[in-house]
């Protein structure tokens, strides 16, 4: 039988791990939602979004597919916008 303090520590560690996993899942869900949102934007919206959130310019003559790819790259490179 373990002393009560060791059991308490184990429960605390398990709870911290559970909380971290839940936080990671929520962050991943938010990221996938953002990527889906980018997929639904038109070219002008993607260009404006990249400028607004990352201060990155996407040229106006860039194809929609390339603009979306670049915007998703900004998410990967710089993280989720605030």
C-alpha positions as CSV (number, residue, x, y, z in Angstrom):
1,X,0.0,0.0,0.0
2,X,1.4,3.4,-1.0
3,X,1.4,6.3,1.3
4,X,-1.4,8.8,0.8
5,X,0.9,11.5,-0.5
6,X,2.2,9.2,-3.4
7,X,-1.4,8.4,-4.4
8,X,-2.2,12.1,-4.3
9,X,0.8,12.9,-6.5
10,X,-0.3,10.2,-8.9
11,X,-3.8,11.6,-9.2
12,X,-2.4,15.1,-9.6
13,X,-0.1,13.9,-12.4
14,X,-2.9,12.0,-14.1
15,X,-5.2,15.0,-13.9
16,X,-2.4,17.3,-15.4
17,X,-1.9,14.9,-18.3
18,X,-5.6,14.7,-18.9
19,X,-5.9,18.5,-18.9
20,X,-2.9,18.8,-21.3
21,X,-4.4,16.2,-23.7
22,X,-7.7,18.0,-23.7
23,X,-6.0,21.4,-24.3
24,X,-4.0,19.8,-27.2
25,X,-7.2,18.3,-28.7
26,X,-9.0,21.7,-28.5
27,X,-6.0,23.4,-30.2
28,X,-5.9,20.8,-32.9
29,X,-9.7,21.2,-33.4
30,X,-9.3,25.0,-33.7
31,X,-6.5,24.6,-36.2
32,X,-8.5,22.2,-38.4
33,X,-11.5,24.5,-38.2
34,X,-9.3,27.4,-39.3
35,X,-7.8,25.4,-42.2
36,X,-11.4,24.4,-43.3
37,X,-12.3,28.1,-43.1
38,X,-9.4,29.0,-45.4
39,X,-10.6,26.3,-47.9
40,X,-13.9,28.1,-48.1
41,X,-12.5,31.6,-48.7
42,X,-12.2,33.2,-52.1
43,X,-8.9,34.5,-53.3
44,X,-9.5,38.1,-52.2
45,X,-10.5,36.9,-48.7
46,X,-7.5,34.7,-48.4
47,X,-5.2,37.6,-49.4
48,X,-6.9,39.9,-46.9
49,X,-6.8,37.3,-44.1
50,X,-3.1,36.7,-44.6
51,X,-2.4,40.4,-44.5
52,X,-4.6,41.0,-41.4
53,X,-3.4,38.1,-39.3
54,X,0.2,37.6,-40.4
55,X,1.2,40.8,-42.1
56,X,2.1,38.7,-45.1
57,X,1.4,39.8,-48.6
58,X,0.1,37.4,-51.2
59,X,0.2,38.8,-54.7
60,X,-3.1,39.6,-56.3
61,X,-2.3,37.5,-59.4
62,X,-1.7,34.4,-57.3
63,X,-4.1,31.5,-58.0
64,X,-6.7,30.6,-55.4
65,X,-5.2,27.2,-54.8
66,X,-1.7,28.8,-54.3
67,X,-3.1,31.6,-52.0
68,X,-4.8,29.0,-49.8
69,X,-1.7,26.9,-49.7
70,X,0.4,29.9,-48.7
71,X,-2.1,31.0,-46.0
72,X,-2.1,27.5,-44.5
73,X,1.7,27.6,-44.6
74,X,1.5,30.8,-42.5
75,X,-0.6,28.9,-39.9
76,X,2.0,26.1,-39.8
77,X,4.9,28.5,-39.7
78,X,3.7,31.1,-37.3
79,X,1.0,29.3,-35.3
80,X,-2.6,30.2,-34.9
81,X,-3.5,33.9,-35.1
82,X,-4.5,35.6,-31.9
